[in-house]
């Protein structure tokens, strides 16, 4: 399984809560909070769909890292559903 799908699956299975917002450059950003106080960020164009999601950033109390990993359509659909249930700021 590609890295983007592995990270997404793990976040969907273990995430404690999520938030969604639109960034200044018209991207939809979904943040999934993890049990170890980390946050995994996913992004896609505001007008995009399930195939456009990418793993963007992981933040944790000890540091973080940037990603630019694509996500498969099935995991992208799950992120779309989760984003639709969250308030967009």
N, C-alpha and C positions, 0 to 999 in steps of 0.2 A: 504494500500500500504506500503511495507517495506521502512524503512528509506532511504536506498541507492537509491531507485527509486524516492522517494519524493524529495530528495536533487538534484538528476539529473534532474528531470522534472523542478524544480524551476530554476536551473541554465540555462537549455536550453531555457526556456521561457523568462527569464529576463536578461540573460548575454549580455554584451555590446560588447565584443570581446573575442577571444580565441587565445591561442598559444600552440604549441606542440613541444616536444623535446624528445630525447632519453637520459635516465639517464646513469650514469656510470655502473649500474648493468643491462644493457640491458632491461630496462622497458620503455614503451611508456608513457609519462606523458602529459596529456592535462590539461591546466589551463584555466578556464572560469572566466573572470573578471565580477564582479557584479556591479550594479549601486551604491551601498553604499561603493565602493572602496575595497570590499572584493574580494578574489580570491579563487575559489573552485578547488582543484586539483583532477584529476582522473588518475588512473594508471592501466596498464595491461602489461603482458609480451610482448616484441616486436613481438614475433611470435604468440601471442594469437589472440583471436577473440572476438566477441560481448559478449560472456558469461564470459569472463575473467576480465572485467572492475570492479574496486572497487573505491569507494569514499575514497580518501587518506588523504586529509588535507584541512582545511579551514583557511585562513589567512585574517586578517582584521587589520585596523589601531589600534584597541583597544586590539588585541590579536589574538587568534586562537585556533584551536583544531585539534587533529589527529583523523582520522577515519580508520576503516578497514571494510567498509560496502559493501557487494556485490550489484551488479546491475543486474536487469533482462535483458534477451536477447534483448527485444525490445528497451530499453533505451541504451543498449550496442551498438546496431546497429546505433542509432543516434550518439553516441559518435564516433564510427568508421567513419561515414560519415564526421563528423565535423573534426576529426583528419586528414582525407585524404585531406581535403581542406586547411589545414594549413601547412606552411613550417616546416619541421623537421630540427632542428639545429644539 
